């Protein structure tokens, strides 16, 4: 065993295997907790990586203009892009070493122990439960603004979103990822068409039209809110990439994950960088940074301003709904797989990892969906929930980057089918920038940051006093850790 706290599932525990002997019982436990392997090749995985993020191109990032101006947001986006690129390279190596559904939690479990695994997994779970709840509210706003079926934004729309899209996930992972790929392709095509249309009205002078705050340190037309504005814009620069790190959560359902994961992560990141540059410059230059900084639908404002809707602006408006659906759909997938992995290993109640005949973690889909719907219907505050999600994301980024550093130092001989370019230097850059982004969340929304801390504290108390004594030794992440501990012990005795 990796640690003294790890144990086989208790016959009396929730979701425990039948008491037919230790080995048979453990096998039965895992048989009831298996995903459909080989369902996703590199193309579906790439689509998943882009789908996580694509809604952020349609709205949200522009609020960073009100924090840092065009120059501040540009620098923040560049730095966050570097952070995500470095993190993705590190995750590509880690996912080839440990191709399990645990993703970042599994990497941290191997490198940082049970506490590190739980800290990382909980942070990821906060991100992937809160983000879909927020996006369901944004979908409701889009449905109302477009006048679809005469519906208004409210709980019936939120409920329909969760019910329909969780239903597709329950149908099967292959079907779900193909649906996601189609919707994502529509959204990406719309962003490219938007960029072509917006660049026809591009004016360089419009980029820096936000009034300068003369009292801000280092302020200028390029940095109207000074140097601090760059830092405050970090969370909004993240919106062009937030979620791409979730691709490794599909490892157990991927075809040849050792080769397909690094490829999908790299291509996803390349597509997202291209979309970020085109969207940012086209939208800001077409109508001006001041005009779109507070807009709920910045791309439409960039195309039509205060004028009448055009054919292109209507198309982009509908495509924005497709982008929101793609991100909502894929984030539900990510949250269910993270919950599945934590539950299967005993970090969360074991019954949450039970899978259906179609190999879908049905409770891992239904329970987070119910929580997300309750949050959306009860608060209606999508911006606050997204800020909480960003807080969780930055913690997980720092811990995943640290995991790469630790494994490179502690286990240099570990077989690595893919190696991160730059090695530890690359993941160190991601680690430092992730910590900077974490601090920046307090500059944007302190209430959201402290709310996330409170949720984190409750989860840690549950782990400290209960679940860390009931971990499941046969879970893949625990077996990896046990093998590593045994090998290290043999080396010491040798």
C-alpha positions as CSV (number, residue, x, y, z in Angstrom):
1,X,0.0,0.0,0.0
2,X,1.1,3.5,-0.7
3,X,0.1,4.9,2.6
4,X,-1.2,3.6,5.9
5,X,-4.5,5.3,5.3
6,X,-5.3,3.4,2.1
7,X,-7.6,0.4,2.5
8,X,-9.8,-1.9,0.5
9,X,-13.4,-0.9,0.2
10,X,-15.4,-1.8,3.2
11,X,-18.2,-4.4,2.6
12,X,-20.6,-2.2,4.6
13,X,-19.6,1.1,2.9
14,X,-21.8,2.8,0.3
15,X,-21.3,1.3,-3.1
16,X,-19.1,-1.5,-1.7
17,X,-18.5,-4.8,-3.5
18,X,-20.2,-8.0,-2.4
19,X,-18.3,-9.8,0.4
20,X,-16.9,-12.7,-1.8
21,X,-13.2,-12.5,-0.8
22,X,-10.7,-9.7,-0.9
23,X,-9.5,-10.0,-4.5
24,X,-12.9,-10.9,-6.0
25,X,-14.6,-8.1,-4.0
26,X,-12.1,-5.5,-5.2
27,X,-12.5,-6.7,-8.8
28,X,-16.3,-6.5,-8.5
29,X,-16.0,-3.0,-7.0
30,X,-14.0,-1.8,-10.1
31,X,-16.3,-3.7,-12.5
32,X,-19.2,-1.5,-11.4
33,X,-17.0,1.6,-11.9
34,X,-15.6,1.3,-15.4
35,X,-15.8,3.8,-18.3
36,X,-16.2,2.9,-22.0
37,X,-12.6,2.6,-23.3
38,X,-11.5,3.5,-26.8
39,X,-14.4,5.9,-27.4
40,X,-12.4,9.0,-28.4
41,X,-9.6,9.5,-30.8
42,X,-7.4,12.6,-31.0
43,X,-10.0,14.5,-33.1
44,X,-12.7,14.1,-30.5
45,X,-10.3,15.0,-27.8
46,X,-9.2,18.1,-29.6
47,X,-12.8,19.1,-30.1
48,X,-13.3,18.5,-26.3
49,X,-10.4,20.8,-25.5
50,X,-11.7,23.6,-27.7
51,X,-15.3,23.1,-26.5
52,X,-14.3,23.7,-22.9
53,X,-13.1,27.2,-23.8
54,X,-14.9,28.5,-26.8
55,X,-17.7,30.3,-25.0
56,X,-15.1,32.6,-23.4
57,X,-14.3,34.0,-26.9
58,X,-17.9,35.2,-27.2
59,X,-18.2,37.1,-23.9
60,X,-16.5,37.6,-20.6
61,X,-13.0,38.4,-21.7
62,X,-14.0,42.0,-22.6
63,X,-14.6,42.9,-19.0
64,X,-10.8,42.8,-18.6
65,X,-10.8,46.0,-20.7
66,X,-12.5,47.8,-17.8
67,X,-9.7,46.5,-15.5
68,X,-6.6,47.1,-17.5
69,X,-7.5,48.8,-20.8
70,X,-6.5,47.3,-24.1
71,X,-2.8,47.2,-23.3
72,X,-3.3,45.8,-19.8
73,X,-5.6,43.0,-21.1
74,X,-3.2,42.3,-24.0
75,X,-0.3,41.8,-21.6
76,X,-2.5,39.8,-19.2
77,X,-3.7,37.6,-22.1
78,X,-0.1,37.0,-23.3
79,X,1.0,36.0,-19.8
80,X,-1.9,33.8,-19.3
81,X,-1.4,32.2,-22.7
82,X,2.2,31.5,-21.7
83,X,0.9,29.9,-18.5
84,X,-1.6,27.7,-20.2
85,X,0.9,26.7,-22.9
86,X,3.5,25.7,-20.3
87,X,0.8,23.9,-18.3
88,X,-0.5,22.0,-21.3
89,X,3.1,20.8,-22.2
90,X,3.5,19.6,-18.6
91,X,0.1,17.9,-18.6
92,X,0.8,16.2,-21.9
93,X,3.8,14.5,-20.3
94,X,1.8,13.6,-17.1
95,X,-1.1,12.2,-19.0
96,X,1.2,9.9,-21.0
97,X,2.6,8.6,-17.7
98,X,-0.7,8.3,-15.9
99,X,-3.6,7.9,-18.4
100,X,-6.4,7.7,-15.9
101,X,-9.7,9.5,-15.5
102,X,-8.3,11.3,-12.5
103,X,-6.5,13.8,-14.7
104,X,-4.9,16.5,-12.5
105,X,-5.9,14.8,-9.3
106,X,-4.2,11.6,-10.4
107,X,-1.0,13.5,-11.3
108,X,-0.9,15.3,-7.9
109,X,-1.7,12.0,-6.1
110,X,1.4,10.4,-7.5
111,X,3.6,13.4,-6.9
112,X,2.2,15.0,-3.7
113,X,0.5,12.2,-1.9
114,X,-3.1,11.9,-0.8
115,X,-3.4,15.4,0.5
116,X,-2.0,16.9,-2.7
117,X,-4.3,14.7,-4.7
118,X,-7.4,15.8,-2.8
119,X,-6.4,19.4,-2.8
120,X,-6.0,19.3,-6.6
121,X,-9.1,17.3,-7.3
122,X,-11.3,19.5,-5.1
123,X,-10.1,22.6,-6.8
124,X,-10.8,21.1,-10.2
125,X,-14.2,20.0,-9.0
126,X,-15.1,23.5,-7.8
127,X,-14.2,24.8,-11.3
128,X,-16.2,22.2,-13.2
129,X,-19.4,22.4,-11.0
130,X,-19.6,26.2,-10.8
131,X,-18.7,27.0,-14.4
132,X,-21.7,25.0,-16.0
133,X,-24.0,26.7,-13.5
134,X,-22.8,30.1,-14.6
135,X,-23.0,29.2,-18.3
136,X,-26.6,27.9,-18.0
137,X,-27.5,31.5,-16.8
138,X,-25.7,33.0,-19.8
139,X,-27.6,30.5,-22.1
140,X,-30.8,31.7,-20.6
141,X,-29.9,35.3,-21.3
142,X,-29.0,34.5,-24.9
143,X,-32.3,32.6,-25.4
144,X,-34.2,35.6,-24.0
145,X,-32.3,38.2,-26.1
146,X,-32.8,36.2,-29.3
147,X,-36.5,35.8,-28.6
148,X,-36.3,32.0,-29.0
149,X,-39.7,30.4,-28.5
150,X,-40.8,33.5,-26.5
151,X,-38.8,32.2,-23.5
152,X,-37.4,34.4,-20.7
153,X,-34.2,33.6,-18.8
154,X,-35.1,31.7,-15.7
155,X,-35.2,28.3,-14.0
156,X,-37.2,26.5,-16.7
157,X,-34.4,27.3,-19.3
158,X,-31.7,26.3,-16.8
159,X,-33.5,23.1,-16.0
160,X,-33.9,22.3,-19.7
161,X,-30.2,22.8,-20.3
162,X,-29.2,20.4,-17.6
163,X,-31.8,17.8,-18.4
164,X,-31.2,17.7,-22.1
165,X,-27.4,17.8,-22.1
166,X,-27.0,15.4,-19.1
167,X,-29.3,13.1,-21.0
168,X,-27.0,13.0,-24.0
169,X,-24.1,12.2,-21.7
170,X,-26.0,9.4,-20.1
171,X,-26.6,8.0,-23.6
172,X,-22.9,7.4,-24.1
173,X,-19.5,9.2,-24.2
174,X,-18.9,8.6,-27.9
175,X,-22.3,10.2,-28.8
176,X,-21.7,13.0,-26.3
177,X,-18.2,13.9,-27.7
178,X,-19.4,13.8,-31.3
179,X,-22.3,16.1,-30.5
180,X,-19.8,18.4,-28.7
181,X,-17.5,18.4,-31.8
182,X,-20.3,19.5,-34.1
183,X,-21.5,22.3,-31.9
184,X,-17.9,23.4,-31.3
185,X,-17.1,23.5,-35.1
186,X,-20.1,25.8,-35.6
187,X,-18.9,28.2,-32.9
188,X,-15.3,28.2,-34.2
189,X,-16.5,28.8,-37.8
190,X,-18.6,31.7,-36.5
191,X,-15.6,33.3,-34.7
192,X,-13.6,33.1,-37.9
193,X,-16.4,34.7,-40.0
194,X,-16.8,37.4,-37.3
195,X,-13.1,38.2,-37.5
196,X,-13.3,38.6,-41.2
197,X,-16.3,41.0,-41.0
198,X,-14.9,42.9,-38.0
199,X,-11.5,43.5,-39.6
200,X,-13.1,45.3,-42.5
201,X,-14.0,48.1,-39.9
202,X,-10.7,47.9,-38.0
203,X,-9.2,51.2,-36.8
204,X,-6.0,51.1,-34.8
205,X,-6.9,54.3,-32.9
206,X,-10.0,52.5,-31.4
207,X,-7.9,50.1,-29.4
208,X,-6.8,52.7,-26.9
209,X,-9.9,54.9,-26.5
210,X,-10.6,54.1,-22.8
211,X,-10.0,57.3,-20.7
212,X,-6.7,57.3,-18.8
213,X,-6.8,57.4,-15.0
214,X,-4.0,60.0,-14.2
215,X,-3.7,58.7,-10.6
216,X,-2.9,55.2,-11.5
217,X,0.8,54.3,-11.4
218,X,2.3,54.0,-14.8
219,X,-0.9,54.9,-16.6
220,X,-1.0,55.8,-20.3
221,X,-3.3,55.5,-23.3
222,X,-1.9,51.9,-23.6
223,X,-2.4,51.2,-19.9
224,X,-5.2,53.5,-18.8
225,X,-5.4,51.9,-15.3
226,X,-1.6,51.7,-14.8
227,X,0.6,48.7,-14.2
228,X,-1.8,47.2,-11.6
229,X,-4.4,47.0,-14.3
230,X,-2.4,44.2,-16.0
231,X,-2.6,42.1,-12.8
232,X,-6.3,42.8,-12.4
233,X,-6.9,41.7,-15.9
234,X,-5.3,38.2,-15.4
235,X,-8.6,36.4,-14.7
236,X,-10.1,37.8,-17.9
237,X,-7.1,36.9,-20.0
238,X,-7.6,33.4,-18.7
239,X,-11.1,33.3,-20.3
240,X,-9.5,32.6,-23.7
241,X,-8.1,29.4,-22.4
242,X,-9.9,28.4,-19.2
243,X,-10.8,24.7,-19.3
244,X,-8.4,23.3,-21.8
245,X,-6.6,21.6,-19.0
246,X,-9.6,19.2,-18.7
247,X,-8.6,17.1,-21.7
248,X,-6.7,14.5,-19.6
249,X,-9.9,13.7,-17.8
250,X,-10.9,11.7,-20.9
251,X,-7.8,9.5,-20.7
252,X,-9.6,6.2,-19.8
253,X,-12.1,6.7,-22.6
254,X,-9.5,7.6,-25.2
255,X,-7.9,5.5,-28.0
256,X,-4.2,5.2,-27.4
257,X,-4.1,8.0,-24.7
258,X,-0.3,7.9,-24.5
259,X,-0.1,9.3,-28.1
260,X,-3.5,11.0,-28.5
261,X,-3.5,13.1,-25.4
262,X,-0.3,15.1,-26.1
263,X,-1.5,15.6,-29.7
264,X,-5.0,16.8,-28.7
265,X,-3.6,19.1,-26.0
266,X,-1.1,20.7,-28.4
267,X,-3.6,21.2,-31.2
268,X,-6.3,22.5,-28.9
269,X,-4.0,25.1,-27.5
270,X,-2.9,26.2,-31.0
271,X,-6.5,26.7,-32.0
272,X,-7.3,28.6,-28.9
273,X,-4.4,30.9,-29.3
274,X,-5.4,31.7,-32.9
275,X,-9.0,32.4,-31.8
276,X,-7.9,34.6,-28.9
277,X,-5.7,36.8,-31.1
278,X,-8.3,37.2,-33.8
279,X,-11.3,37.8,-31.5
280,X,-9.4,40.2,-29.2
281,X,-8.0,42.5,-32.0
282,X,-11.0,42.3,-34.3
283,X,-13.6,43.2,-31.6
284,X,-11.6,45.9,-30.0
285,X,-10.5,47.5,-33.2
286,X,-13.9,47.4,-35.0
287,X,-15.9,49.4,-32.4
288,X,-13.4,50.5,-29.8
289,X,-12.4,49.1,-26.4
290,X,-14.6,51.6,-24.6
291,X,-17.7,50.4,-26.4
292,X,-17.3,46.7,-25.7
293,X,-15.7,46.7,-22.2
294,X,-19.0,46.3,-20.4
295,X,-21.0,44.6,-23.1
296,X,-22.7,41.3,-22.4
297,X,-22.4,40.4,-26.1
298,X,-19.2,42.2,-27.2
299,X,-18.9,40.6,-30.6
300,X,-22.4,41.7,-31.6
301,X,-21.7,45.2,-30.3
302,X,-18.4,45.2,-32.3
303,X,-20.3,44.5,-35.5
304,X,-23.4,46.7,-35.1
305,X,-22.7,49.2,-32.4
306,X,-25.9,51.1,-31.6
307,X,-27.3,50.5,-35.1
308,X,-29.7,47.9,-36.4
309,X,-28.8,44.3,-36.4
310,X,-27.1,43.1,-39.6
311,X,-27.2,39.6,-41.1
312,X,-23.7,39.0,-39.8
313,X,-24.4,40.2,-36.3
314,X,-27.5,38.0,-36.1
315,X,-25.4,35.0,-37.3
316,X,-22.8,35.7,-34.6
317,X,-25.5,36.1,-32.0
318,X,-26.9,32.7,-32.7
319,X,-23.4,31.2,-32.9
320,X,-22.6,32.7,-29.5
321,X,-25.4,30.4,-28.2
322,X,-23.7,27.5,-29.9
323,X,-20.5,28.4,-28.2
324,X,-22.1,28.5,-24.8
325,X,-23.8,25.1,-25.4
326,X,-20.4,23.6,-26.4
327,X,-18.7,24.8,-23.2
328,X,-21.6,23.9,-21.0
329,X,-21.8,20.4,-22.5
330,X,-18.1,19.7,-22.2
331,X,-17.7,21.1,-18.7
332,X,-20.5,18.8,-17.5
333,X,-18.4,15.9,-18.9
334,X,-15.3,17.1,-17.1
335,X,-17.0,17.5,-13.8
336,X,-18.5,14.1,-14.0
337,X,-15.2,12.4,-14.7
338,X,-13.4,14.3,-11.9
339,X,-16.1,13.3,-9.5
340,X,-16.0,9.7,-10.7
341,X,-12.3,9.4,-10.2
342,X,-12.3,10.9,-6.7
343,X,-15.2,8.8,-5.7
344,X,-13.8,5.5,-7.1
345,X,-10.7,6.0,-5.0
346,X,-12.7,6.8,-1.9
347,X,-11.9,10.5,-1.6
348,X,-15.6,11.2,-2.0
349,X,-18.6,8.8,-1.2
350,X,-18.0,5.7,-3.3
351,X,-21.6,5.4,-4.7
352,X,-20.9,8.5,-6.8
353,X,-18.6,6.5,-9.1
354,X,-21.1,3.8,-10.0
355,X,-21.5,3.5,-13.8
356,X,-24.5,2.4,-15.9
357,X,-24.8,-0.4,-18.5
358,X,-23.6,2.2,-21.1
359,X,-20.6,2.9,-18.9
360,X,-21.6,6.4,-17.9
361,X,-21.1,7.6,-14.3
362,X,-24.8,8.4,-13.9
363,X,-24.7,9.7,-10.3
364,X,-21.5,11.7,-11.2
365,X,-23.6,13.4,-13.8
366,X,-26.9,13.8,-12.0
367,X,-25.7,15.0,-8.6
368,X,-23.4,17.8,-9.9
369,X,-26.1,18.7,-12.4
370,X,-28.6,19.1,-9.6
371,X,-26.2,21.2,-7.6
372,X,-25.4,23.4,-10.6
373,X,-29.1,23.9,-11.4
374,X,-29.9,24.8,-7.8
375,X,-27.1,27.4,-7.8
376,X,-28.2,28.9,-11.1
377,X,-31.9,29.0,-10.1
378,X,-31.2,30.2,-6.6
379,X,-28.7,33.0,-7.3
380,X,-28.9,34.0,-10.9
381,X,-25.4,35.4,-10.5
382,X,-23.3,33.9,-13.3
383,X,-20.4,36.3,-13.0
384,X,-19.9,35.5,-9.3
385,X,-20.0,31.7,-10.0
386,X,-17.5,32.1,-12.8
387,X,-15.1,34.0,-10.5
388,X,-15.4,31.2,-7.9
389,X,-14.6,28.7,-10.7
390,X,-11.5,30.7,-11.7
391,X,-10.3,30.7,-8.1
392,X,-10.5,26.9,-8.1
393,X,-8.8,26.6,-11.5
394,X,-5.8,28.7,-10.4
395,X,-5.2,26.5,-7.4
396,X,-5.3,23.4,-9.5
397,X,-2.9,24.8,-12.1
398,X,-0.3,25.6,-9.4
399,X,-0.6,22.1,-7.9
400,X,-0.5,20.3,-11.3
401,X,2.6,22.3,-12.4
402,X,4.2,21.5,-9.0
403,X,3.4,17.8,-9.6
404,X,5.3,17.9,-12.8
405,X,8.3,19.5,-11.1
406,X,8.2,16.9,-8.2
407,X,8.0,13.9,-10.5
408,X,10.8,15.1,-12.7
409,X,13.0,15.5,-9.6
410,X,11.9,12.5,-7.6
411,X,11.4,9.9,-10.4
412,X,13.7,10.9,-13.3
413,X,13.9,7.4,-14.6
414,X,10.1,7.1,-14.9
415,X,9.2,6.0,-18.5
416,X,8.0,9.2,-20.3
417,X,6.6,8.5,-23.8
418,X,6.3,12.3,-24.2
419,X,8.6,14.8,-22.6
420,X,7.7,18.4,-21.9
421,X,9.9,20.8,-24.0
422,X,12.0,22.7,-21.5
423,X,11.3,20.2,-18.7
424,X,11.1,21.7,-15.2
425,X,11.7,25.2,-16.5
426,X,8.5,25.1,-18.4
427,X,6.4,23.8,-15.5
428,X,8.1,26.3,-13.2
429,X,6.9,29.2,-15.4
430,X,3.3,27.8,-15.2
431,X,3.6,27.4,-11.4
432,X,4.7,31.1,-10.9
433,X,2.1,32.5,-13.2
434,X,-0.7,30.4,-11.7
435,X,0.1,31.8,-8.2
436,X,0.1,35.3,-9.7
437,X,-3.3,34.6,-11.2
438,X,-4.6,33.2,-7.9
439,X,-3.7,36.4,-6.1
440,X,-5.3,38.4,-8.9
441,X,-8.7,36.8,-8.2
442,X,-8.8,38.8,-5.0
443,X,-8.3,42.0,-7.0
444,X,-11.4,41.2,-9.1
445,X,-13.9,39.7,-6.7
446,X,-13.0,39.2,-3.0
447,X,-16.4,37.8,-2.1
448,X,-16.0,35.1,-4.8
449,X,-12.5,34.2,-3.6
450,X,-13.5,34.0,0.0
451,X,-16.6,31.9,-0.9
452,X,-14.3,29.5,-2.7
453,X,-12.0,29.3,0.3
454,X,-14.9,28.5,2.5
455,X,-16.1,25.6,0.3
456,X,-12.5,24.4,0.1
457,X,-12.2,24.4,3.9
458,X,-15.3,22.3,4.3
459,X,-14.1,19.8,1.7
460,X,-10.7,19.6,3.5
461,X,-12.4,19.0,6.8
462,X,-14.3,16.1,5.3
463,X,-11.1,14.6,4.0
464,X,-9.1,15.1,7.1
465,X,-11.7,13.6,9.5
466,X,-13.3,10.9,7.3
467,X,-12.4,10.0,3.8
468,X,-8.6,9.8,4.0
469,X,-9.0,6.8,6.3
470,X,-11.2,5.0,3.7
471,X,-9.3,5.2,0.4
472,X,-9.6,2.3,-2.1
473,X,-6.2,0.6,-2.7
474,X,-7.3,-1.0,-6.1
475,X,-8.3,2.4,-7.7
476,X,-5.9,3.1,-10.5
477,X,-4.4,6.3,-9.0
478,X,-3.8,4.5,-5.7
479,X,-2.2,1.5,-7.4
480,X,0.2,3.8,-9.2
481,X,1.1,5.3,-5.9
482,X,1.5,1.9,-4.3
483,X,3.8,0.7,-7.0
484,X,5.9,3.8,-6.8
485,X,6.2,3.4,-3.0
486,X,7.2,-0.3,-3.3
487,X,9.8,0.5,-5.9
488,X,11.3,3.2,-3.8
489,X,11.4,0.9,-0.8
490,X,13.2,-1.8,-2.9
491,X,15.8,0.8,-4.0
492,X,16.4,1.9,-0.4
493,X,16.9,-1.7,0.7
494,X,19.1,-2.5,-2.3
